Amino acid sequence: MKIGELAKRSGCSIQTIRYYEKEGLISAPERTEGNFRLYNTAVLEKLSFIKNCRALDLTLSEIKHLISLQHSPGTPCEAVNEMIDAHLHIVETRITDLQKLHGDLKQLRLKCGNARSVDQCGILGELSPKPGARQAVRGKRHDRR
């Protein structure tokens, strides 16, 4: 099948498929005389595996490692278990950080009533540096992922 059909059947964009190919997650496909990529159902299955891994927020490096382990079926699966355990720890830490962020935002929201003008906004006042005061770091920086 050509890349457009693979994209449709897999639910991955053409750009994503090309990226996974460039990163070595899927092998380079055969080419037609007109230089079109031709993919087989094995690639479709691998894309499904990759999508399932990405849905769990596994990194491309982790996915590559899992794919390499799949090529050694007799290998004990402790490495897989350790990877998932480590990933669970990361997720649990992120949940804790998000719960703290949630609490911080709720507290911040209490700083301002609904019927104020922007120049009286308690939220903006709280977020703005105070003249002559040393800026305190309020905690861990929360990056959007």
N, C-alpha and C positions, 0 to 999 in steps of 0.2 A: 504494500500500500504506500501511497505517496504521503508526504509529510502533512498535507492538509487533512487527509482522511485520518491519519494517526492522531492529529491534534483534536479532531472532532470526536473520535472514539475514546481517546484517553482523557479528554477534558483539560489537557495542557495546551498552552498556546504554542504556536510555531516557534516563537522566540525562546520559550522555556525548553522545548525539545532540543533546539540547537545548543542552548546553554548547557544542558545536561550532557549532550554529546561532547561539547568542548571540554567539560570538566571530567569526562571519563566515566560518568555514571551509566551511560548507555554507549554501546560500541558504534563506531562509524558504520553507516549503512552502505549497502551496495548502491551503485549508481547506474542509471539507464544510459543509453548512448547519448541522450540529450542532457545528461548530467543531473537528472532528478534523483533525489534520494528515494530509495525503496526500503521500506521497513517490513519486518515480519511480525507475527503475533507474539513472539518471545519479547520483542521490544515493548509491545503494548502491555504485556504482563509486568515487565520491569518498571514501566512508567506507573502502573497501578501500585506496585510495591513502594516506589519512591513517593507517590502522592500520599499513601497511607503513613509513611514515615514523616513526611512534612506536616501532615495533619497532627502528628504528635509533637511537632516543633523540634524534631531532630535536625541537627545541622547536616550540611552536605558531607562534611568529614565523617560524621557518625554513620550516615547512610552508606558512604563508600566502604567503611569498615564492615558494616553488616553485609554488604554485597560480597566483599572479599570472603567473609566467613561462610556465606552461602556456597562458595566454590570449594569449600573444604567440609563436606557434610559429615565426616567422621569426627571432626573436632568437637571437644566438649563445649557446651554452650555457656560456660561460666563468663566468658567475655561478653556475651550478649546480656546476661543477667547483670553484670557489673556496669555496663553502659546504661541500662535502663535504671538501675539503682542510682547512679550518678545523676541521670537526667531527672529522676524523681526528686532528688535533693535540690537541684536547681529550681524546679517548679515549686517545691515547698517554700524555698527562700523567696521566690518571686511573689507567691501568695502572701507571705508575711509582709513583704515590702508594700504590696498593694493594699493590704489591710491597714497598714500604717498610713499610707497615702490617703486612703478613704477617710480615716479619722482626722487627719490634718485638714483635708478639704471641708469636712463637716464643721470643724472648729472655725476655719476661716470663714465659712458661709455665715456663721453666727455673728460675725463682725459687722454685718451690714443689713439693715432693714430694706424692705422693698421700695419704700416711698422716699428715697433720697436721690439727690442729684449726684452726678459723678464726682464733683469736687468735694462731696461729703461722704463718699463711699468708704466704708470701713475696711473693705477688702483691699482696695487700692492703697489705702493708708497703711495697712498692715504689711503689704508687699513692698512698699517704698522704703528706701533707706532713710533713717532719721538723721538730721543734720548733727554732726559732731559725734554721732554714736558709731561705735565699731560694729561693722556688719557681722552678725552671727550667722553661722551656718545652721540651718534648721534641721539638718538630717541628711540622709542619703539622697542623692540626686536620682530622680525618677525619669528614666529614659523611656520614650515610647518605643515599642518594638514592633 
